[in-house]
Amino acid sequence: MNAPFRYNRDFSGKIIIDNKEYVDTYTLFVRYEGVVAQNGSYIYESKLYDSKISKRVKIGNGLLTCFDEKPAFEIFKEMFNKNYNIFLREPYNKKNKNKKFEVKNMVAL
């Protein structure tokens, strides 16, 4: 699958694990500047639940959702290929290839 509004970007920085520190570089799949995610993931999650592909359990003030990867991916592909803009605040302008990226207290999991 091709997400035209994303690109690979290398990030270098200090990694801290169990009080041990080292510098490393990782490649993350990021959005071009100005491309903002929207509520498509909630629509996707509801579709999985309504299709009985996922199960939900209430935990504290939220929900934990579990699903089988293959049928969930098929639903995602269907939604994405039909209209990937459902996951974005505004339709993606294919001329936008601005890779300006401001790092502020970034955490990648």
C-alpha positions in Angstrom: 0.0 0.0 0.0 1.2 3.5 -0.8 0.3 6.4 1.5 1.2 9.4 -0.7 1.0 11.8 2.3 3.8 10.0 4.2 7.6 9.4 3.7 10.4 7.7 5.6 12.5 10.0 7.8 15.6 9.1 9.9 15.7 10.3 13.5 18.8 10.2 15.6 18.8 10.7 19.3 19.5 9.5 22.8 17.8 6.2 23.8 17.3 5.5 27.5 16.6 2.0 28.7 16.9 1.0 32.3 19.2 3.9 33.1 21.5 3.1 30.2 21.9 5.7 27.5 23.1 5.4 23.9 22.6 7.3 20.6 21.0 5.5 17.7 19.1 6.2 14.4 15.7 4.9 13.5 13.5 5.4 10.4 9.9 6.3 11.0 7.0 6.7 8.5 5.9 10.3 9.0 3.4 12.7 7.4 4.4 15.7 5.2 4.2 19.1 6.9 0.6 20.2 7.3 -1.0 16.8 6.8 -3.1 16.2 10.0 -4.7 13.0 11.0 -8.5 13.0 11.6 -11.0 10.6 13.1 -10.7 7.9 10.4 -9.2 5.5 12.9 -12.3 5.7 15.0 -14.5 4.9 12.0 -12.2 2.0 11.2 -12.4 0.7 14.8 -16.2 1.0 14.7 -16.3 -0.9 11.4 -14.2 -3.7 12.9 -16.5 -3.9 15.9 -19.8 -3.8 13.9 -18.4 -6.5 11.6 -17.6 -8.7 14.7 -13.9 -8.7 13.8 -12.9 -7.0 17.0 -13.9 -7.3 20.7 -13.9 -4.6 23.3 -13.4 -4.7 27.0 -14.0 -1.7 29.3 -10.9 -0.9 31.4 -11.0 2.2 33.7 -12.4 5.1 31.7 -11.6 3.6 28.3 -11.8 0.5 26.1 -9.3 -2.1 25.1 -9.9 -3.5 21.6 -8.5 -6.7 20.2 -8.8 -8.1 16.7 -7.4 -10.7 14.3 -4.8 -9.0 12.1 -5.7 -10.5 8.7 -9.4 -9.6 8.5 -8.7 -6.2 10.2 -6.1 -5.4 7.5 -8.5 -6.3 4.7 -11.0 -3.8 6.1 -8.3 -1.2 6.4 -7.2 -1.8 2.8 -10.8 -1.5 1.6 -11.3 1.8 3.4 -7.8 3.2 2.5 -8.1 2.3 -1.2 -11.6 3.7 -1.4 -10.6 7.0 0.1 -7.4 7.5 2.1 -8.5 11.0 2.9 -10.9 9.6 5.5 -7.9 9.4 7.8 -7.0 13.1 7.2 -8.4 16.4 8.4 -8.3 17.8 4.9 -7.9 16.1 1.5 -4.2 15.6 0.7 -2.7 18.0 -1.9 -0.4 15.7 -3.9 1.9 18.7 -4.6 2.7 18.9 -0.9 6.1 17.2 -0.4 7.3 19.6 2.3 9.5 17.6 4.7 9.9 20.3 7.3 9.6 18.5 10.6 9.8 20.2 14.0 10.7 17.8 16.8 9.2 18.7 20.2 9.3 16.3 23.1 8.9 13.4 20.6 8.2 9.9 21.8 8.1 7.0 19.4 6.8 3.6 20.5 
